[in-house]
Every structure is written in structure tokens, then in C-alpha cells.
Amino acid sequence: MIGTTLPSTSEQQVGADFSFKELRDRIHACLEENNLQLKGSWRMWRKAIFIAISWILVYSAIMIYGPESFWVAVPLTLVLVVFTLAMGLGVMHDASHRAFSGSKVLNNIANLTLTFIGGSTIVWYHDHVVSHHGHTNIPGQDPDIQTNGIFRFSPSDEYRWYHRFQHLYAAPLYCTKALIWVWYEDMKIFANNKYKLRRRRRFMLFVEILASRASHIMLFILVPYLVFQSWAWTAAFYLGHWLLFSLSMVLIFEVAHVADCQEFYPEQDKLELDWALHQLLTTANFKTNAFMVWLVGGLNQQIEHHIFPTMTSFHYPLIRPIVMDYAKEHGVPYLEFPMFRASLAAHFRHLKNLSKRPAAA
């Protein structure tokens, strides 16, 4: 793995002369040199159209041929999971950061793929784009590491007796994340008005929640039941798709920030760091094959994504050497796992390490 874990900024100041502006200027120069736009290109459109058509075809095949054979339904459902992931990570994610296209309208249209499968673009914007990206790995500020005590992701999290088993129950609970998101989390955020939305915006969230759940129920429960004529088959299709989708999605996001190499910072330390430096110290990449890169929308390169979130994911491989060299020049670790399997091992190793009762607990 490239780079090593550094002490927290309260113990050692790293990258004191690190400058996001200087790094950004180098990146922009690279894009100009290669005659590239910051945001999406025809390749993104080609990918989005391919994923959309493929998703519709696979879903239709399940509804047509699935009732005839279990051995047809299962592999097709697995393929559908792949295209749902690609839709979310490879299309919606870019669109939510306004990186899919230079057009606000086109970004909004692509972003609606989240509504299509049962999520809220408004909640995603506030939870992910604003809170997670703005407060990465800051306990109490980053929603991605807030688990209501279920997990102990950060050393500063309160220890509870059941955390001793967290490395064992993590994967099963990760499988439920998407279902909690669809059936509970968004509604809770609306009811509590967590992000203090104004009346018009909150009404839009209410409408979106109704529309997205209607789409979700129709696509994944109602139509399958009408086709299969069996609640057991419908439940098998629904749970098989969403549990596997959820596990895959959560792991792809968690390994980037919750492993045994990334830092966790309290708010006061965050304020002392250059913003891009903070992203480097709290984020890790993993190397993988071309198919995986395509599937996860470049999110194997979360460092580049976190520093330049409005940049199309197709540019991440191009700018990676620039970011790595700049980090090296300033003595900052560039955290990168040699493969996805190594990042998974580091994540569960981190959970195992934090499953032990702290000396003062």
C-alpha cells in the first residue's frame, strides 16, 4: 500500500505548505493540455444510455423468463444488481455532483435515476454531497460514519459491549442499509426536517419521497408479484436484489474512509488543515480491473473524487499521477490499496481493532 498512517494533526503538522489552489492549477493545466472539459463528455452519455437500456432489458427478461425457471431468474437477478449498481455509482453519483454534464438540466435528469429505484435526490444531496464531502471522517458531522452506536468506526466513538462482535455482524447489517434507506431513513429525515429545509424545498422532498417509493414498489414488488403470482418468489427477487446491492454499495463507500490507514479528525483539527489535505488523509483508493472501474464509476479513486467532486469520473486515471506526485512533494501519504480485496481486509481489520475495549472505557 502506498503511504502510511500519520499521527493526528494535534500531534504532528503534516503538509504545512500543502495548497489546494496549487494542486487545482496543475489539474486544470493538465485538462487544458489534453483539451478536456471538467465535466461529462460523450463517453458518459454512451455509458448512461448503455446502462439504462441494459437495465430495462435484464429487468424485462426476469419478468418474462423468470417465472419459468429458478435457474434463469437467479443469474438474471444478479446481472440486474450489477446494472443497478452501475446506474447508481456510474451515472447518478456523477450527476449528483454536477459532474455528469455541464448542463444543470441534464444533471438533474440523470440524477433522477435515484428516484427511479426508490431514493431521494434531496436527501442524497444534503447527506452525501454536502455533509459527507464537507466533513469527511469527522465524528458527529459525517453521516457515513454515524451509526447510532451500532458500529464503532472512529476511535472517539463511545465503546459499547456488543462492539466486540462488530467485525462479525458488519456484513449482514450492511446488507440492510439500502432497505433502511428506502423504508425508514428518508422519511425520518423529512419528519425531523434534519436539514432545516424551507417550506417549498421540504414539500418537494415530500413529493419526491412519495414518487420514489411508488416507483420502487411498482418495479420491485407489484410488477414482480403480478408476473410471478407468488409472494415467496416476489420476496426472493426483492430481497436477493436489494440485500446484494446494499452490501456491494456500502463496502465500496466504506473502504474508502473506514479502514486502518485513514484519519478521523475532530472539528477543531479539521479547521487547521488545508481542505484537500484533509481529503487525502481521510480517503483511500484501491486498484482494480477495468470492469470494476466501469461498474463503480471510478469510485475506486475516491481521493481524486473527494478533491475534485465536480469533475467527471472519466478523468480520475489521468489526474491520479499529478495528485500522487503533489502529495509526495509535500510529504503527505497517498493512501492506495493494491486491490479491492486488500481494502476489504483493512476495513474489517479496523473494525476488529476497534472492537476491543479502550483502556479508559
VEXDREN-2710 file (C-alpha; in Angstrom, 1 decimal):
% VEXDREN-2710
k/r/px/py/pz
1/MET/0.0/0.0/0.0
2/ILE/1.2/3.5/-0.9
3/GLY/1.5/5.8/2.1
4/THR/1.3/5.2/5.8
5/THR/-1.0/6.4/8.6
6/LEU/0.2/9.7/10.2
7/PRO/-0.5/10.9/13.7
8/SER/-3.4/13.3/14.1
9/THR/-2.7/16.9/13.5
10/SER/-2.8/17.6/17.2
11/GLU/0.5/15.6/17.4
12/GLN/2.1/16.5/14.1
13/GLN/1.5/19.0/11.4
14/VAL/1.7/17.4/8.0
15/GLY/1.8/19.1/4.6
16/ALA/2.1/22.6/6.2
17/ASP/2.7/24.2/2.8
18/PHE/0.1/22.0/1.0
19/SER/-2.1/24.2/-1.2
20/PHE/-5.4/23.1/-2.8
21/LYS/-5.1/26.1/-5.2
22/GLU/-1.7/25.0/-6.4
23/LEU/-2.9/21.4/-6.9
24/ARG/-6.0/22.6/-8.7
25/ASP/-4.0/24.8/-11.0
26/ARG/-1.9/21.8/-12.0
27/ILE/-5.0/19.7/-12.7
28/HIS/-6.6/22.4/-14.8
29/ALA/-3.4/22.8/-16.8
30/CYS/-3.5/19.1/-17.4
31/LEU/-7.1/19.2/-18.7
32/GLU/-6.3/22.2/-20.9
33/GLU/-3.2/20.4/-22.3
34/ASN/-5.4/17.4/-23.2
35/ASN/-8.2/19.5/-24.5
36/LEU/-10.7/18.1/-21.9
37/GLN/-13.7/19.6/-20.2
38/LEU/-14.0/19.3/-16.4
39/LYS/-17.5/17.7/-16.6
40/GLY/-19.0/14.8/-18.5
41/SER/-18.4/14.0/-22.2
42/TRP/-19.9/11.8/-24.8
43/ARG/-18.3/8.8/-23.1
44/MET/-20.5/9.5/-20.0
45/TRP/-23.6/9.7/-22.3
46/ARG/-22.7/6.5/-24.0
47/LYS/-22.2/4.7/-20.7
48/ALA/-25.5/6.1/-19.3
49/ILE/-27.5/5.0/-22.3
50/PHE/-25.9/1.6/-22.3
51/ILE/-26.7/1.1/-18.6
52/ALA/-30.3/2.3/-19.0
53/ILE/-31.0/0.0/-21.9
54/SER/-29.3/-2.9/-20.3
55/TRP/-31.2/-2.4/-17.0
56/ILE/-34.5/-2.4/-18.9
57/LEU/-33.7/-5.5/-20.9
58/VAL/-32.5/-7.5/-18.0
59/TYR/-35.5/-6.5/-15.8
60/SER/-37.8/-7.4/-18.7
61/ALA/-36.1/-10.8/-19.1
62/ILE/-36.6/-11.5/-15.5
63/MET/-40.3/-10.7/-15.7
64/ILE/-40.7/-12.8/-18.9
65/TYR/-38.5/-15.8/-18.3
66/GLY/-38.0/-15.8/-14.5
67/PRO/-41.3/-17.5/-13.7
68/GLU/-40.4/-20.4/-15.9
69/SER/-37.2/-21.4/-14.1
70/PHE/-35.4/-20.6/-10.9
71/TRP/-32.1/-21.1/-12.7
72/VAL/-33.0/-18.4/-15.1
73/ALA/-34.3/-15.9/-12.5
74/VAL/-31.3/-16.1/-10.2
75/PRO/-28.5/-15.3/-12.6
76/LEU/-30.6/-12.6/-14.3
77/THR/-31.3/-11.0/-10.9
78/LEU/-27.5/-11.0/-10.2
79/VAL/-27.0/-9.2/-13.5
80/LEU/-29.7/-6.7/-12.6
81/VAL/-27.8/-6.0/-9.4
82/VAL/-24.8/-5.2/-11.4
83/PHE/-26.7/-2.7/-13.6
84/THR/-28.4/-1.1/-10.6
85/LEU/-25.0/-0.6/-9.1
86/ALA/-23.7/0.9/-12.3
87/MET/-26.7/3.1/-12.6
88/GLY/-26.2/4.4/-9.0
89/LEU/-22.5/4.6/-8.9
90/GLY/-21.6/5.2/-12.5
91/VAL/-24.4/7.7/-13.5
92/MET/-26.4/9.1/-10.6
93/HIS/-23.3/9.7/-8.4
94/ASP/-21.6/11.8/-11.1
95/ALA/-24.9/13.6/-11.7
96/SER/-25.4/14.4/-8.0
97/HIS/-22.1/16.2/-8.0
98/ARG/-23.0/18.1/-11.2
99/ALA/-20.2/16.2/-13.0
100/PHE/-22.3/14.2/-15.4
101/SER/-22.8/17.1/-17.7
102/GLY/-22.2/20.8/-18.0
103/SER/-25.9/21.3/-18.2
104/LYS/-27.8/21.6/-14.9
105/VAL/-31.0/20.2/-16.6
106/LEU/-29.2/17.1/-17.8
107/ASN/-27.5/16.6/-14.5
108/ASN/-31.0/16.7/-12.8
109/ILE/-32.4/14.2/-15.3
110/ALA/-29.5/11.8/-14.8
111/ASN/-29.9/12.3/-11.0
112/LEU/-33.5/11.1/-11.2
113/THR/-32.2/7.5/-11.6
114/LEU/-32.0/7.6/-7.8
115/THR/-35.7/8.5/-7.6
116/PHE/-36.4/5.7/-10.2
117/ILE/-35.1/3.0/-7.9
118/GLY/-36.6/4.4/-4.6
119/GLY/-34.3/7.1/-3.2
120/SER/-34.4/10.8/-2.6
121/THR/-32.1/13.1/-4.6
122/ILE/-32.7/15.9/-2.0
123/VAL/-31.7/13.7/0.9
124/TRP/-28.7/12.4/-1.0
125/TYR/-27.5/15.9/-1.8
126/HIS/-27.6/17.0/1.9
127/ASP/-26.3/13.7/3.3
128/HIS/-23.6/12.9/0.8
129/VAL/-22.7/15.9/-1.3
130/VAL/-22.8/18.5/1.5
131/SER/-22.3/16.7/4.8
132/HIS/-20.1/13.7/3.8
133/HIS/-17.9/15.6/1.4
134/GLY/-17.7/18.7/3.6
135/HIS/-16.9/16.9/6.8
136/THR/-15.2/13.7/5.8
137/ASN/-14.4/11.4/8.8
138/ILE/-15.4/14.0/11.3
139/PRO/-17.4/12.2/14.0
140/GLY/-20.8/13.8/14.5
141/GLN/-20.5/15.7/11.2
142/ASP/-20.1/13.0/8.5
143/PRO/-23.3/10.9/8.1
144/ASP/-21.3/8.0/6.6
145/ILE/-19.6/7.2/9.9
146/GLN/-22.7/8.0/12.1
147/THR/-24.3/4.6/13.0
148/ASN/-26.3/5.5/16.2
149/GLY/-23.9/3.3/18.2
150/ILE/-24.3/0.2/16.1
151/PHE/-20.7/0.3/15.0
152/ARG/-17.6/1.9/16.4
153/PHE/-15.9/3.3/13.3
154/SER/-13.9/6.1/14.9
155/PRO/-11.6/5.7/18.0
156/SER/-13.6/8.6/19.5
157/ASP/-16.9/6.7/19.3
158/GLU/-18.3/5.5/22.6
159/TYR/-17.5/1.9/23.2
160/ARG/-20.4/-0.5/23.8
161/TRP/-20.2/-4.1/24.9
162/TYR/-21.5/-5.5/21.6
163/HIS/-18.8/-3.8/19.6
164/ARG/-16.6/-6.7/20.4
165/PHE/-18.6/-8.6/17.7
166/GLN/-18.8/-5.7/15.1
167/HIS/-16.4/-7.3/12.7
168/LEU/-18.7/-10.3/12.6
169/TYR/-22.1/-8.6/12.3
170/ALA/-21.0/-5.9/9.9
171/ALA/-21.6/-7.6/6.6
172/PRO/-25.1/-8.9/7.5
173/LEU/-26.1/-5.4/8.6
174/TYR/-24.5/-3.8/5.6
175/CYS/-27.0/-5.9/3.5
176/THR/-29.9/-4.0/5.1
177/LYS/-28.6/-0.4/4.6
178/ALA/-30.5/0.1/1.3
179/LEU/-33.7/-1.2/2.7
180/ILE/-33.4/1.1/5.8
181/TRP/-32.7/4.0/3.4
182/VAL/-35.8/3.2/1.3
183/TRP/-38.3/2.4/4.1
184/TYR/-37.1/4.5/7.0
185/GLU/-34.2/6.9/6.8
186/ASP/-35.6/9.3/4.2
187/MET/-38.9/9.5/5.9
188/LYS/-37.2/10.2/9.3
189/ILE/-35.1/13.0/7.8
190/PHE/-38.3/14.5/6.3
191/ALA/-40.3/14.2/9.6
192/ASN/-37.5/15.7/11.7
193/ASN/-36.6/18.3/9.0
194/LYS/-33.0/17.4/9.7
195/TYR/-31.5/19.8/7.2
196/LYS/-33.9/22.7/8.1
197/LEU/-35.4/22.9/4.6
198/ARG/-37.6/25.8/3.8
199/ARG/-41.3/25.1/3.2
200/ARG/-41.1/24.8/-0.6
201/ARG/-38.0/22.6/-0.6
202/ARG/-39.5/20.4/2.1
203/PHE/-42.7/20.0/0.1
204/MET/-40.5/18.9/-2.9
205/LEU/-38.9/16.3/-0.6
206/PHE/-42.3/15.1/0.4
207/VAL/-43.4/14.7/-3.2
208/GLU/-40.1/13.0/-4.2
209/ILE/-40.4/10.5/-1.3
210/LEU/-43.9/9.6/-2.5
211/ALA/-42.9/9.3/-6.1
212/SER/-39.7/7.4/-5.5
213/ARG/-41.5/4.9/-3.2
214/ALA/-44.3/4.4/-5.7
215/SER/-41.7/3.7/-8.4
216/HIS/-39.8/1.3/-6.0
217/ILE/-43.0/-0.6/-5.0
218/MET/-44.1/-0.9/-8.6
219/LEU/-40.8/-2.1/-10.1
220/PHE/-39.7/-4.4/-7.3
221/ILE/-42.9/-5.6/-5.6
222/LEU/-46.1/-5.0/-7.6
223/VAL/-45.0/-6.0/-11.1
224/PRO/-42.9/-9.0/-9.9
225/TYR/-45.9/-10.3/-7.9
226/LEU/-48.3/-9.9/-10.9
227/VAL/-45.8/-11.8/-13.0
228/PHE/-44.7/-14.5/-10.5
229/GLN/-48.1/-14.9/-8.9
230/SER/-46.3/-15.8/-5.7
231/TRP/-45.3/-13.7/-2.7
232/ALA/-42.5/-16.1/-2.0
233/TRP/-40.9/-15.6/-5.4
234/THR/-41.5/-11.9/-5.2
235/ALA/-39.8/-11.7/-1.8
236/ALA/-36.9/-13.8/-3.1
237/PHE/-36.4/-11.4/-6.0
238/TYR/-36.8/-8.3/-3.9
239/LEU/-34.5/-9.4/-1.1
240/GLY/-32.0/-11.0/-3.3
241/HIS/-31.6/-7.9/-5.4
242/TRP/-31.6/-5.3/-2.6
243/LEU/-29.5/-7.2/0.0
244/LEU/-26.8/-7.8/-2.5
245/PHE/-27.0/-4.3/-3.9
246/SER/-26.8/-2.9/-0.4
247/LEU/-23.8/-4.9/0.7
248/SER/-21.9/-4.0/-2.5
249/MET/-22.7/-0.3/-2.3
250/VAL/-21.8/0.0/1.4
251/LEU/-18.5/-1.8/1.1
252/ILE/-17.4/0.3/-1.9
253/PHE/-18.0/3.5/0.1
254/GLU/-16.8/2.3/3.5
255/VAL/-13.4/1.0/2.4
256/ALA/-12.6/4.5/1.1
257/HIS/-12.8/6.1/4.6
258/VAL/-13.1/3.4/7.3
259/ALA/-10.0/1.2/7.4
260/ASP/-6.8/1.0/9.3
261/CYS/-5.0/3.8/7.5
262/GLN/-7.3/6.8/7.2
263/GLU/-7.5/9.5/9.8
264/PHE/-10.5/10.6/11.9
265/TYR/-10.5/14.3/12.9
266/PRO/-12.4/16.3/15.5
267/GLU/-13.8/19.6/14.2
268/GLN/-11.0/21.8/15.6
269/ASP/-8.3/19.7/13.9
270/LYS/-10.2/19.9/10.6
271/LEU/-10.1/23.6/10.7
272/GLU/-6.3/23.7/10.9
273/LEU/-5.9/21.6/7.7
274/ASP/-6.0/22.6/4.0
275/TRP/-9.3/21.2/2.7
276/ALA/-7.6/19.0/0.0
277/LEU/-5.0/17.8/2.5
278/HIS/-7.9/16.7/4.8
279/GLN/-9.4/14.7/2.0
280/LEU/-6.0/13.0/1.3
281/LEU/-5.6/12.0/5.0
282/THR/-9.1/10.6/5.3
283/THR/-9.5/8.8/2.0
284/ALA/-8.0/5.8/0.3
285/ASN/-8.1/4.4/-3.2
286/PHE/-7.9/0.8/-4.4
287/LYS/-6.6/-0.5/-7.6
288/THR/-8.8/-2.8/-9.6
289/ASN/-9.6/-4.1/-13.1
290/ALA/-11.2/-2.1/-15.9
291/PHE/-14.7/-3.7/-15.4
292/MET/-14.7/-2.8/-11.7
293/VAL/-13.7/0.8/-12.6
294/TRP/-16.6/1.0/-15.0
295/LEU/-19.0/-0.5/-12.6
296/VAL/-18.2/1.7/-9.6
297/GLY/-17.9/4.9/-11.7
298/GLY/-14.3/5.5/-10.8
299/LEU/-15.0/5.3/-7.1
300/ASN/-12.0/3.1/-6.7
301/GLN/-10.2/6.5/-6.9
302/GLN/-12.0/8.3/-4.1
303/ILE/-9.0/10.6/-3.4
304/GLU/-9.4/12.3/-6.8
305/HIS/-13.2/12.3/-6.4
306/HIS/-13.1/13.9/-3.0
307/ILE/-10.6/16.6/-4.0
308/PHE/-12.4/17.3/-7.3
309/PRO/-16.0/16.2/-6.8
310/THR/-17.4/18.2/-9.8
311/MET/-15.0/16.5/-12.2
312/THR/-16.3/13.6/-14.4
313/SER/-15.0/10.3/-13.1
314/PHE/-13.5/9.5/-16.5
315/HIS/-10.7/11.9/-15.7
316/TYR/-9.6/10.3/-12.5
317/PRO/-7.0/8.0/-14.0
318/LEU/-5.5/11.0/-15.9
319/ILE/-5.1/13.2/-12.8
320/ARG/-4.1/10.4/-10.4
321/PRO/-0.3/10.8/-11.1
322/ILE/-0.5/14.5/-10.6
323/VAL/-2.3/14.2/-7.2
324/MET/0.1/11.4/-6.1
325/ASP/3.2/13.4/-7.1
326/TYR/1.9/16.6/-5.4
327/ALA/1.3/14.6/-2.2
328/LYS/4.8/13.1/-2.3
329/GLU/6.3/16.5/-2.8
330/HIS/4.7/17.7/0.4
331/GLY/5.4/14.6/2.5
332/VAL/1.7/13.6/2.5
333/PRO/0.7/9.9/2.3
334/TYR/-1.2/8.9/-0.8
335/LEU/-3.3/6.0/0.5
336/GLU/-3.9/3.3/-2.1
337/PHE/-4.6/-0.4/-1.7
338/PRO/-3.2/-2.7/-4.4
339/MET/-6.6/-4.4/-4.9
340/PHE/-10.2/-4.3/-3.6
341/ARG/-9.6/-7.4/-1.5
342/ALA/-6.8/-5.6/0.4
343/SER/-9.1/-2.7/1.1
344/LEU/-11.8/-5.0/2.4
345/ALA/-9.3/-6.7/4.7
346/ALA/-8.2/-3.3/6.0
347/HIS/-11.8/-2.3/6.7
348/PHE/-12.6/-5.5/8.7
349/ARG/-9.2/-5.3/10.4
350/HIS/-10.1/-1.8/11.5
351/LEU/-13.5/-3.0/12.8
352/LYS/-11.7/-5.8/14.7
353/ASN/-9.2/-3.3/16.2
354/LEU/-12.0/-1.0/17.4
355/SER/-13.9/-3.9/18.8
356/LYS/-11.6/-4.0/21.8
357/ARG/-12.5/-2.1/24.9
358/PRO/-10.4/1.1/25.2
359/ALA/-8.1/1.2/28.2
360/ALA/-10.1/4.1/29.7
361/ALA/-13.5/2.5/29.0
END
